[in-house]
Amino acid sequence: MEQNSNLKVDFAGLTLASPVITASGTCGYADELAEFMDVSRLGAITTKSISLEPRKGNPTPRIVETNSGMLNAIGLANMGLQRFQDEIIPVLQSLDTKIFVNLAGKTIDEYVKVAQTLAHSDAIDGFELNISCPNVKKGGITFGTDPKLIKEITSAVKDVCLSKPLMVKLTPTVTDISMTAAAAVEAGADALSLVNTFTAMVIDVQKRKPVLANRTGGLSGPAIKPIAVYLVNKVYNEVARDAGIPILGMGGIRTVSDALEFIIAGATAVGIGTATFVYPDTTKNIIDGLATYCKNEGISNITELIGCLE
C-alpha cells in the first residue's frame, strides 16, 4: 500500500509521514527494521538510549517473557556518544525518515553533554529524554519521579537542543502522572511520550529466586495497554490539550485497533515496541491499517481522531 497523505501529522513542529514511531530500545540504533519495511513510511525512528560513555548494561539473564508481555532489565546498554557519532550518524543520514535520539545519563551534566553534541547534527530531528534513569548525585532517586528534578533536567537539556524538539518520556511509577507531565511542560518540553515500562518481577519457583539477574525489570507488552491508554487520556485531558503539547502514546500496541485507541485517547502519534520482537513488520501493518481505516470511515486526516473520546 502506498503512503497516504491522510496519515501525516504535525508533531512538535515536525511533519511526520505517519503517526507511527518506533519505541526506543526496540529497534536498535536506527536501520534494523529497514529489511522488513520502507522506513520512509514511518513517522520517525527513536534510537536506543545513548549515554556519554559506553554502557555494558546489566548482567544476564536480563529478558524474560511473561503472560501477554515481557520484562527487560537491559540497563541501557549502548556504545556511547563517540562511537554513536562515528558509526551511527552516517547511517542516520541515509534514512528517509525523522530521527529521535533517546538520551540517558547518570547526572544532568551527562544528559546535557550528549544533547549539546548531537544537536549540531543535521541527521537528528529531535530528542527523547529518558528520565527513568537514577540520578547518582541525588542518591539514586529516579529523575522521573520528582517534579522538581524533572523541571531541572528538562530545562537544562532544552537549553542546548538548539531548534530541535525535546520530548520527555514519562514513567508510570508515580502517584499522579499529570503532575510529572505538567513539570516537564512547564520546563519547556515540546512533547511527551508515555508510558515507559512498569517495574515488575518474575520468580523462578524451583530456585526461589528472581529470574532476572537484576531482580526486577520493566514490564511491557499487551498486558500494560489498558493502563497506558488511561494514562495517555489523563495526561491529554489534564495537561497536554490545553498546553498544545503532542503526546507519543505507547504501551502494548500490536494492532491497528490498539493504535487507534491511543489516538482517540489523545495521542498525536504512537510508539511501537515490544510487538516488533515477535513481528518485525508490525509498524508497516499498522500504517497500512490506519490508512484503510481512514478511507473506510471517510476521515480526511487522522488528526481528526486525536482526543475525540466522548
Residue frames as qw, qx, qy, qz and C-alpha x, y, z in Angstrom:
[[0.000, 0.888, 0.461, 0.000, 0.00, 0.00, 0.00],
 [0.409, 0.490, -0.035, 0.769, 1.38, 3.42, -0.92],
 [0.227, -0.233, -0.455, 0.829, 1.95, 6.13, 1.65],
 [0.040, -0.736, -0.611, -0.289, -1.29, 8.01, 2.21],
 [0.153, 0.424, -0.127, 0.884, -1.28, 11.76, 2.81],
 [0.547, -0.620, -0.194, -0.528, -4.15, 11.47, 5.26],
 [0.838, -0.371, -0.312, 0.251, -1.74, 9.96, 7.81],
 [0.429, 0.404, -0.229, 0.775, 0.55, 12.98, 8.02],
 [0.475, -0.800, -0.356, 0.087, 0.71, 14.62, 11.44],
 [0.170, 0.760, -0.298, 0.552, 2.44, 17.64, 12.92],
 [0.813, -0.448, -0.308, 0.208, 4.46, 16.56, 15.94],
 [0.494, -0.710, 0.003, 0.502, 6.14, 19.37, 17.85],
 [0.142, 0.823, -0.254, -0.488, 6.80, 21.24, 14.60],
 [0.152, -0.305, 0.857, 0.388, 7.93, 18.18, 12.65],
 [0.749, 0.255, -0.133, -0.596, 5.81, 16.88, 9.78],
 [0.421, -0.232, 0.877, -0.020, 5.65, 13.11, 10.14],
 [0.316, 0.117, -0.735, -0.588, 4.75, 10.85, 7.21],
 [0.637, -0.376, -0.614, -0.275, 2.56, 8.83, 9.57],
 [0.477, -0.704, 0.233, -0.471, 1.77, 8.78, 13.30],
 [0.980, -0.182, -0.062, 0.048, 3.72, 5.52, 13.77],
 [0.087, 0.813, -0.527, 0.232, 7.09, 5.75, 15.53],
 [0.786, 0.016, -0.584, 0.202, 9.43, 3.03, 16.76],
 [0.595, -0.794, 0.011, -0.128, 9.87, 2.94, 20.53],
 [0.086, 0.774, -0.599, 0.188, 13.33, 3.40, 21.97],
 [0.371, -0.421, 0.804, -0.196, 15.27, 0.25, 22.72],
 [0.766, 0.198, 0.564, -0.239, 13.21, -1.99, 20.46],
 [0.776, 0.613, 0.135, 0.063, 14.77, -1.49, 17.04],
 [0.772, -0.007, 0.048, 0.634, 18.44, -0.94, 17.76],
 [0.298, -0.411, 0.018, 0.862, 20.21, 2.24, 16.75],
 [0.257, 0.476, -0.139, -0.829, 18.45, 3.06, 13.50],
 [0.500, 0.366, -0.495, -0.609, 18.18, 0.88, 10.42],
 [0.216, -0.137, 0.961, -0.105, 17.48, -2.57, 11.82],
 [0.544, 0.433, 0.607, -0.385, 13.89, -2.53, 10.53],
 [0.271, 0.585, -0.360, -0.675, 14.89, -1.48, 7.02],
 [0.072, 0.151, -0.927, -0.337, 14.83, -5.05, 5.68],
 [0.117, 0.391, 0.892, -0.197, 11.22, -5.50, 6.80],
 [0.190, 0.841, 0.493, -0.118, 9.67, -2.27, 5.55],
 [0.360, 0.597, 0.117, 0.708, 10.16, 1.04, 3.78],
 [0.407, -0.420, -0.473, 0.659, 11.28, 3.17, 6.73],
 [0.028, 0.115, 0.149, 0.982, 10.25, 6.35, 4.91],
 [0.434, -0.495, -0.569, -0.493, 6.67, 5.40, 5.77],
 [0.520, -0.452, -0.568, 0.451, 7.43, 5.65, 9.48],
 [0.124, -0.973, -0.139, -0.138, 6.71, 8.88, 11.27],
 [0.001, 0.825, -0.519, 0.224, 10.08, 8.54, 12.97],
 [0.833, -0.015, -0.502, 0.232, 12.63, 6.15, 14.39],
 [0.422, -0.833, 0.255, -0.250, 13.67, 6.51, 18.02],
 [0.534, 0.443, -0.681, 0.232, 17.15, 5.19, 18.70],
 [0.751, -0.411, -0.465, 0.226, 18.06, 3.19, 21.75],
 [0.374, -0.921, -0.018, 0.111, 19.35, 5.24, 24.67],
 [0.647, 0.490, -0.210, 0.545, 22.67, 6.99, 24.13],
 [0.564, -0.796, -0.079, 0.203, 24.82, 7.92, 27.11],
 [0.046, 0.926, -0.365, -0.086, 28.04, 9.92, 27.36],
 [0.110, -0.513, 0.850, 0.049, 30.17, 6.84, 27.99],
 [0.577, 0.045, -0.746, -0.330, 29.61, 3.26, 26.73],
 [0.594, -0.302, 0.497, -0.555, 27.48, 1.06, 28.99],
 [0.142, 0.141, -0.972, -0.124, 27.63, -2.73, 29.22],
 [0.655, -0.295, -0.296, -0.630, 24.23, -2.86, 30.85],
 [0.692, -0.423, 0.422, -0.405, 23.03, -5.34, 33.46],
 [0.149, -0.293, 0.941, 0.084, 24.23, -8.94, 33.83],
 [0.617, -0.009, -0.563, -0.550, 22.25, -11.73, 32.18],
 [0.170, 0.507, 0.738, 0.412, 19.61, -13.02, 32.20],
 [0.016, -0.288, -0.180, 0.941, 18.02, -9.68, 31.51],
 [0.502, 0.045, -0.316, -0.804, 14.91, -10.54, 29.47],
 [0.151, 0.116, 0.965, -0.177, 12.06, -12.86, 30.40],
 [0.318, -0.287, -0.584, -0.690, 8.69, -13.48, 28.77],
 [0.248, 0.129, 0.685, -0.673, 5.51, -13.13, 30.81],
 [0.269, 0.566, 0.779, 0.032, 1.85, -13.72, 30.07],
 [0.250, 0.882, 0.367, 0.162, 0.99, -11.06, 27.48],
 [0.015, 0.981, -0.181, 0.074, 4.29, -9.29, 27.79],
 [0.812, 0.178, -0.304, 0.464, 7.94, -9.31, 28.74],
 [0.451, -0.869, 0.047, 0.198, 10.28, -7.94, 31.37],
 [0.713, 0.485, -0.154, 0.483, 13.59, -6.40, 30.42],
 [0.489, -0.834, 0.081, 0.241, 16.47, -5.18, 32.53],
 [0.753, 0.519, -0.004, 0.404, 18.91, -4.32, 29.76],
 [0.552, -0.624, -0.070, 0.548, 20.38, -1.47, 31.78],
 [0.262, 0.935, -0.031, -0.237, 20.64, 1.00, 28.89],
 [0.698, -0.206, 0.480, 0.491, 23.50, -0.90, 27.25],
 [0.514, 0.848, 0.127, -0.013, 24.90, 1.21, 24.39],
 [0.787, 0.281, 0.006, 0.549, 28.06, 2.13, 22.53],
 [0.385, -0.592, -0.129, 0.696, 28.38, 5.62, 23.99],
 [0.251, 0.875, 0.108, -0.399, 28.38, 9.05, 22.38],
 [0.071, -0.653, 0.562, 0.502, 31.66, 8.91, 20.47],
 [0.268, 0.001, 0.912, 0.312, 31.01, 5.63, 18.67],
 [0.348, 0.673, 0.619, -0.206, 27.44, 6.72, 18.00],
 [0.175, 0.846, -0.126, -0.488, 28.77, 9.80, 16.26],
 [0.089, -0.516, 0.736, 0.429, 31.37, 7.87, 14.29],
 [0.135, 0.009, 0.967, 0.217, 29.34, 4.80, 13.32],
 [0.192, 0.550, 0.798, -0.154, 25.62, 5.58, 13.52],
 [0.152, 0.697, 0.085, -0.695, 25.28, 9.21, 12.41],
 [0.097, 0.331, -0.662, -0.665, 26.35, 8.29, 8.83],
 [0.020, 0.279, 0.951, 0.133, 23.64, 5.60, 8.81],
 [0.107, 0.658, 0.553, -0.499, 21.03, 8.05, 10.05],
 [0.097, 0.550, -0.239, -0.795, 21.91, 10.44, 7.24],
 [0.105, 0.093, -0.830, -0.540, 20.89, 7.80, 4.70],
 [0.038, 0.419, 0.895, -0.149, 17.44, 7.16, 6.20],
 [0.128, -0.317, -0.348, -0.873, 14.43, 8.95, 4.76],
 [0.495, -0.661, -0.546, -0.145, 12.51, 9.45, 7.99],
 [0.222, -0.826, 0.227, -0.465, 12.65, 11.59, 11.13],
 [0.694, 0.048, -0.612, 0.377, 15.10, 10.55, 13.84],
 [0.483, -0.791, 0.118, -0.356, 14.70, 10.99, 17.60],
 [0.517, 0.298, -0.695, 0.401, 17.69, 10.15, 19.79],
 [0.707, -0.639, -0.278, -0.121, 16.85, 8.84, 23.25],
 [0.192, 0.668, -0.471, 0.544, 19.09, 10.47, 25.87],
 [0.828, -0.473, -0.300, 0.039, 20.29, 8.76, 29.04],
 [0.308, 0.599, -0.449, 0.587, 22.71, 9.65, 31.82],
 [0.591, -0.337, -0.625, 0.383, 23.67, 9.43, 35.46],
 [0.211, -0.516, -0.269, 0.785, 23.76, 13.18, 36.04],
 [0.353, 0.857, 0.275, -0.256, 22.18, 16.22, 34.44],
 [0.057, -0.757, 0.465, 0.456, 25.59, 17.26, 33.12],
 [0.374, -0.095, 0.862, 0.329, 25.87, 13.97, 31.22],
 [0.417, 0.651, 0.633, -0.039, 22.48, 14.44, 29.58],
 [0.146, 0.920, 0.001, -0.363, 23.41, 17.99, 28.62],
 [0.217, -0.570, 0.640, 0.467, 26.74, 16.99, 27.06],
 [0.409, 0.181, 0.852, 0.270, 25.13, 14.32, 24.88],
 [0.313, 0.796, 0.510, -0.093, 22.30, 16.59, 23.75],
 [0.020, -0.881, 0.165, 0.443, 24.60, 19.54, 23.17],
 [0.297, -0.368, 0.738, 0.481, 26.90, 17.47, 20.97],
 [0.329, 0.295, 0.858, 0.262, 24.18, 15.79, 18.91],
 [0.237, 0.788, 0.390, -0.414, 22.07, 18.93, 18.48],
 [0.051, 0.690, -0.381, -0.613, 24.50, 20.10, 15.80],
 [0.275, -0.049, 0.888, 0.365, 23.88, 17.04, 13.61],
 [0.462, 0.197, -0.256, -0.826, 21.56, 17.51, 10.63],
 [0.405, -0.008, -0.887, -0.224, 20.80, 13.78, 10.75],
 [0.188, -0.341, -0.812, 0.435, 18.91, 14.17, 14.04],
 [0.149, -0.558, -0.429, -0.694, 15.47, 15.79, 14.17],
 [0.504, -0.650, 0.060, -0.565, 14.72, 15.70, 17.89],
 [0.192, 0.294, -0.838, 0.418, 15.39, 14.12, 21.26],
 [0.733, -0.478, -0.378, -0.302, 13.54, 11.88, 23.69],
 [0.055, -0.588, 0.587, -0.553, 14.61, 12.46, 27.29],
 [0.732, -0.209, -0.649, -0.009, 14.73, 9.22, 29.27],
 [0.203, -0.600, 0.385, -0.671, 14.05, 10.39, 32.82],
 [0.921, -0.310, -0.110, -0.209, 13.65, 6.88, 34.20],
 [0.679, 0.326, -0.470, 0.459, 17.38, 6.88, 34.97],
 [0.627, -0.671, -0.288, 0.270, 18.67, 7.08, 38.56],
 [0.164, 0.899, -0.177, 0.366, 20.40, 10.35, 39.45],
 [0.777, -0.045, -0.446, 0.442, 23.66, 9.34, 41.16],
 [0.182, 0.331, -0.291, 0.879, 24.13, 12.81, 42.64],
 [0.531, -0.367, 0.082, -0.759, 20.79, 12.50, 44.43],
 [0.425, -0.267, 0.793, -0.345, 21.44, 9.09, 45.97],
 [0.102, 0.043, 0.956, 0.271, 19.94, 7.12, 43.10],
 [0.399, 0.526, 0.510, -0.551, 16.48, 8.71, 43.03],
 [0.451, 0.386, 0.660, 0.461, 14.94, 8.37, 39.58],
 [0.059, -0.051, 0.142, 0.987, 14.74, 11.69, 37.73],
 [0.279, -0.270, -0.597, -0.702, 11.23, 10.96, 36.53],
 [0.431, -0.529, -0.727, 0.080, 9.59, 10.54, 39.93],
 [0.317, -0.563, -0.305, 0.700, 10.41, 14.00, 41.31],
 [0.321, 0.868, 0.356, 0.130, 8.71, 17.02, 39.66],
 [0.198, -0.922, 0.204, 0.264, 11.49, 19.32, 40.85],
 [0.509, -0.346, 0.651, 0.444, 14.16, 17.12, 39.25],
 [0.529, 0.520, 0.619, 0.256, 12.06, 16.84, 36.08],
 [0.155, 0.978, 0.125, -0.056, 11.96, 20.60, 35.76],
 [0.346, -0.772, 0.416, 0.333, 15.67, 20.87, 36.39],
 [0.535, -0.132, 0.719, 0.425, 16.75, 18.28, 33.85],
 [0.460, 0.669, 0.557, 0.172, 14.19, 19.25, 31.20],
 [0.054, 0.986, 0.014, -0.156, 15.17, 22.91, 31.39],
 [0.393, -0.649, 0.527, 0.384, 18.90, 22.14, 31.26],
 [0.534, 0.090, 0.742, 0.396, 18.62, 19.85, 28.23],
 [0.362, 0.810, 0.459, 0.036, 16.13, 22.10, 26.41],
 [0.102, -0.917, 0.145, 0.359, 18.63, 24.95, 26.63],
 [0.252, -0.525, 0.675, 0.454, 21.14, 23.05, 24.44],
 [0.614, 0.321, 0.719, 0.059, 18.77, 21.44, 21.89],
 [0.077, -0.113, 0.417, 0.898, 19.02, 24.43, 19.55],
 [0.516, 0.091, -0.124, -0.843, 15.81, 24.35, 17.46],
 [0.430, -0.001, -0.881, -0.197, 15.25, 20.60, 17.79],
 [0.665, -0.469, -0.106, -0.571, 12.15, 19.48, 19.73],
 [0.059, 0.285, -0.861, 0.418, 12.61, 17.82, 23.11],
 [0.747, -0.291, -0.400, -0.445, 10.21, 15.03, 24.08],
 [0.209, -0.437, 0.722, -0.494, 10.14, 13.90, 27.72],
 [0.617, -0.077, -0.753, -0.216, 9.40, 10.22, 28.37],
 [0.483, -0.486, 0.311, -0.658, 7.28, 9.75, 31.49],
 [0.199, 0.071, -0.959, 0.187, 7.46, 6.84, 33.89],
 [0.560, -0.454, -0.452, -0.526, 4.12, 5.41, 35.10],
 [0.653, -0.301, -0.606, 0.341, 5.51, 4.54, 38.53],
 [0.062, 0.155, -0.269, 0.949, 4.34, 7.77, 40.18],
 [0.140, 0.408, 0.724, -0.538, 1.33, 8.74, 42.25],
 [0.405, 0.782, 0.342, -0.327, -0.02, 11.23, 39.70],
 [0.629, 0.135, 0.440, 0.627, 1.45, 11.22, 36.20],
 [0.191, 0.873, 0.319, 0.314, -0.25, 14.53, 35.41],
 [0.391, -0.894, 0.093, 0.199, 1.99, 16.24, 37.97],
 [0.603, -0.337, 0.476, 0.545, 5.17, 14.96, 36.33],
 [0.462, 0.536, 0.530, 0.467, 3.78, 15.75, 32.87],
 [0.024, -0.975, -0.201, -0.093, 3.00, 19.32, 33.95],
 [0.517, -0.717, 0.255, 0.391, 6.50, 19.70, 35.40],
 [0.600, 0.021, 0.542, 0.588, 8.05, 18.70, 32.08],
 [0.279, 0.745, 0.465, 0.389, 5.81, 21.05, 30.09],
 [0.238, -0.963, -0.082, 0.095, 6.46, 23.96, 32.45],
 [0.543, -0.587, 0.381, 0.464, 10.20, 23.41, 31.98],
 [0.209, 0.648, -0.418, -0.602, 9.99, 23.60, 28.20],
 [0.453, 0.037, 0.872, 0.179, 9.18, 20.11, 26.89],
 [0.320, 0.262, -0.400, -0.818, 7.90, 20.25, 23.31],
 [0.752, -0.035, -0.501, -0.427, 6.24, 16.82, 23.53],
 [0.545, -0.394, 0.639, -0.374, 5.60, 13.99, 25.96],
 [0.607, 0.151, -0.737, -0.256, 5.97, 10.24, 25.47],
 [0.406, -0.221, 0.706, -0.537, 4.17, 7.79, 27.71],
 [0.610, -0.733, 0.271, -0.131, 4.23, 5.34, 29.15],
 [0.218, 0.548, -0.802, 0.094, 7.57, 3.83, 29.93],
 [0.620, -0.080, -0.778, -0.053, 7.62, 0.32, 31.37],
 [0.661, -0.627, 0.050, -0.410, 6.23, -0.73, 34.76],
 [0.016, 0.514, -0.813, 0.274, 8.66, -2.12, 37.34],
 [0.910, -0.108, -0.048, -0.398, 7.88, -5.82, 37.85],
 [0.216, -0.503, 0.832, -0.087, 9.32, -9.18, 38.87],
 [0.885, 0.088, -0.347, -0.297, 9.19, -12.82, 37.79],
 [0.464, -0.555, 0.653, -0.223, 10.20, -15.56, 40.24],
 [0.570, 0.235, -0.776, -0.132, 11.65, -18.99, 39.43],
 [0.754, -0.459, 0.104, -0.459, 9.68, -21.16, 41.87],
 [0.950, 0.005, -0.256, 0.176, 12.19, -24.02, 41.71],
 [0.557, 0.259, -0.324, 0.720, 15.18, -21.87, 42.57],
 [0.335, -0.812, -0.436, 0.197, 13.04, -19.46, 44.62],
 [0.357, -0.406, 0.128, 0.831, 14.93, -16.58, 43.09],
 [0.408, 0.741, 0.049, -0.531, 14.07, -13.81, 40.66],
 [0.836, 0.387, 0.316, 0.226, 14.53, -14.89, 37.05],
 [0.395, 0.849, -0.080, 0.342, 16.28, -11.66, 36.12],
 [0.676, 0.016, -0.353, 0.647, 19.81, -11.08, 37.42],
 [0.038, 0.351, -0.118, 0.928, 18.73, -7.53, 38.21],
 [0.086, 0.277, 0.798, -0.528, 15.80, -8.93, 40.29],
 [0.368, 0.685, 0.449, -0.440, 13.32, -6.53, 38.68],
 [0.312, 0.071, 0.565, 0.761, 12.72, -5.36, 35.13],
 [0.307, 0.281, 0.011, -0.909, 10.42, -3.19, 33.08],
 [0.441, 0.350, 0.824, -0.065, 7.13, -4.78, 32.07],
 [0.272, 0.372, -0.308, -0.832, 5.99, -4.03, 28.52],
 [0.058, -0.089, -0.935, -0.340, 3.65, -5.59, 26.00],
 [0.359, -0.432, -0.574, -0.596, -0.14, -6.11, 25.73],
 [0.474, -0.464, -0.679, 0.314, -0.53, -6.57, 29.49],
 [0.239, -0.400, -0.270, 0.843, 0.03, -2.85, 30.11],
 [0.104, 0.315, 0.503, 0.798, -2.02, -1.44, 27.22],
 [0.261, -0.751, -0.553, -0.248, -5.28, -0.62, 29.06],
 [0.479, -0.691, -0.203, 0.502, -3.35, 1.19, 31.79],
 [0.389, -0.137, 0.291, 0.863, -1.27, 3.06, 29.22],
 [0.015, 0.540, 0.573, 0.617, -4.37, 4.17, 27.30],
 [0.380, -0.813, -0.437, 0.061, -5.88, 5.51, 30.53],
 [0.501, -0.562, -0.013, 0.658, -2.71, 7.41, 31.45],
 [0.286, 0.146, 0.432, 0.843, -2.42, 8.94, 27.97],
 [0.143, -0.692, -0.556, -0.438, -6.02, 10.12, 28.18],
 [0.485, -0.755, -0.316, 0.309, -5.44, 11.52, 31.67],
 [0.448, -0.362, 0.154, 0.803, -2.37, 13.49, 30.62],
 [0.159, 0.368, 0.541, 0.739, -4.11, 14.67, 27.45],
 [0.253, -0.772, -0.520, -0.265, -7.13, 15.97, 29.37],
 [0.523, -0.788, -0.205, 0.250, -5.29, 17.44, 32.33],
 [0.444, -0.603, 0.258, 0.610, -2.09, 18.80, 30.76],
 [0.431, -0.054, 0.599, 0.672, -1.33, 18.33, 27.08],
 [0.249, 0.675, 0.633, 0.287, -4.52, 19.50, 25.36],
 [0.090, -0.969, -0.198, 0.120, -4.60, 22.98, 26.87],
 [0.414, -0.680, 0.351, 0.493, -0.83, 23.35, 26.54],
 [0.648, 0.695, -0.172, -0.259, -0.89, 22.33, 22.88],
 [0.181, -0.582, 0.790, 0.064, 1.68, 19.62, 23.55],
 [0.792, 0.193, -0.460, -0.353, 1.62, 16.44, 21.43],
 [0.679, -0.396, 0.582, -0.207, 1.77, 13.02, 23.06],
 [0.486, 0.330, -0.784, -0.203, 3.55, 9.94, 21.77],
 [0.784, -0.280, 0.290, -0.473, 1.41, 7.15, 23.22],
 [0.520, 0.353, -0.777, -0.043, 2.86, 3.71, 23.80],
 [0.387, -0.261, 0.752, -0.465, 2.38, 0.53, 25.76],
 [0.498, 0.105, 0.851, -0.129, 1.45, -2.83, 24.27],
 [0.563, 0.576, -0.049, -0.590, 0.41, -1.69, 20.80],
 [0.474, -0.102, 0.832, 0.269, 0.17, -4.65, 18.40],
 [0.326, 0.498, 0.758, 0.267, -2.75, -3.91, 16.10],
 [0.045, 0.428, 0.302, 0.851, -4.46, -1.09, 14.23],
 [0.484, -0.705, -0.442, -0.269, -7.19, -1.08, 16.85],
 [0.655, -0.474, -0.257, 0.529, -4.61, -0.68, 19.62],
 [0.362, 0.052, 0.116, 0.923, -3.07, 2.30, 17.85],
 [0.172, -0.562, -0.422, -0.691, -6.48, 3.89, 17.30],
 [0.568, -0.673, -0.460, 0.113, -7.29, 3.59, 21.00],
 [0.532, -0.361, -0.114, 0.758, -4.26, 5.69, 21.87],
 [0.148, 0.218, 0.308, 0.914, -5.01, 8.30, 19.20],
 [0.354, -0.643, -0.508, -0.452, -8.65, 8.60, 20.25],
 [0.619, -0.607, -0.377, 0.327, -7.44, 8.91, 23.86],
 [0.110, -0.976, 0.019, 0.188, -5.29, 11.90, 22.91],
 [0.615, -0.362, 0.453, 0.534, -2.02, 10.72, 21.34],
 [0.392, 0.762, -0.219, -0.467, -0.82, 12.50, 18.23],
 [0.547, 0.474, -0.680, -0.121, 1.49, 9.58, 17.43],
 [0.919, -0.322, 0.121, -0.191, 2.01, 6.04, 18.68],
 [0.006, 0.662, -0.750, 0.003, 5.16, 4.16, 19.63],
 [0.963, 0.054, -0.182, -0.193, 5.52, 0.52, 18.63],
 [0.145, -0.708, 0.670, -0.170, 7.96, -1.50, 20.72],
 [0.514, -0.252, 0.804, -0.158, 7.67, -5.00, 22.15],
 [0.809, 0.410, 0.318, -0.276, 5.48, -6.23, 19.28],
 [0.509, 0.747, -0.396, -0.161, 8.36, -5.81, 16.82],
 [0.247, -0.485, 0.837, -0.061, 10.34, -8.52, 18.62],
 [0.610, 0.176, 0.757, -0.151, 7.68, -11.01, 17.57],
 [0.561, 0.645, 0.480, 0.200, 6.56, -9.46, 14.28],
 [0.419, -0.300, 0.141, 0.845, 9.20, -7.08, 12.86],
 [0.063, 0.296, 0.512, 0.804, 6.73, -5.77, 10.28],
 [0.117, -0.633, -0.690, 0.332, 4.21, -4.61, 12.92],
 [0.033, -0.545, -0.040, 0.837, 4.81, -0.92, 12.13],
 [0.089, 0.084, -0.651, -0.749, 4.15, -1.47, 8.43],
 [0.163, -0.411, -0.881, -0.169, 0.94, -3.36, 9.12],
 [0.113, -0.656, -0.520, 0.535, -0.34, -0.67, 11.47],
 [0.012, 0.407, -0.223, -0.886, 0.43, 2.11, 8.97],
 [0.153, -0.109, -0.789, -0.585, -1.45, 0.21, 6.25],
 [0.193, -0.511, -0.832, 0.098, -4.33, -0.45, 8.63],
 [0.068, -0.577, -0.302, 0.756, -4.63, 3.18, 9.70],
 [0.108, 0.228, -0.446, -0.859, -4.81, 4.29, 6.08],
 [0.221, -0.268, -0.867, -0.357, -7.53, 1.73, 5.39],
 [0.164, -0.560, -0.693, 0.424, -9.48, 2.76, 8.49],
 [0.018, 0.475, 0.043, -0.879, -9.42, 6.43, 7.48],
 [0.185, 0.063, -0.650, -0.735, -10.58, 5.57, 3.97],
 [0.254, -0.359, -0.887, -0.139, -13.39, 3.32, 5.18],
 [0.201, -0.622, -0.589, 0.475, -14.56, 5.82, 7.81],
 [0.242, 0.829, 0.320, 0.389, -14.42, 8.82, 5.49],
 [0.469, -0.794, -0.014, 0.387, -11.73, 10.52, 7.57],
 [0.516, 0.836, -0.083, 0.164, -9.76, 13.07, 5.54],
 [0.322, 0.598, -0.580, 0.449, -6.88, 13.21, 8.01],
 [0.665, -0.248, -0.674, 0.206, -6.11, 11.05, 11.02],
 [0.155, 0.118, -0.403, 0.894, -5.66, 14.17, 13.13],
 [0.510, -0.361, -0.245, -0.741, -9.47, 14.33, 13.27],
 [0.798, -0.298, -0.520, -0.062, -9.33, 11.40, 15.68],
 [0.419, 0.192, -0.551, 0.696, -6.84, 12.86, 18.17],
 [0.013, 0.074, 0.580, -0.811, -8.55, 13.18, 21.56],
 [0.437, -0.170, -0.390, -0.793, -12.03, 12.59, 20.14],
 [0.281, -0.209, -0.909, 0.226, -13.03, 10.31, 23.03],
 [0.364, -0.576, -0.304, -0.666, -16.54, 11.19, 24.17]]
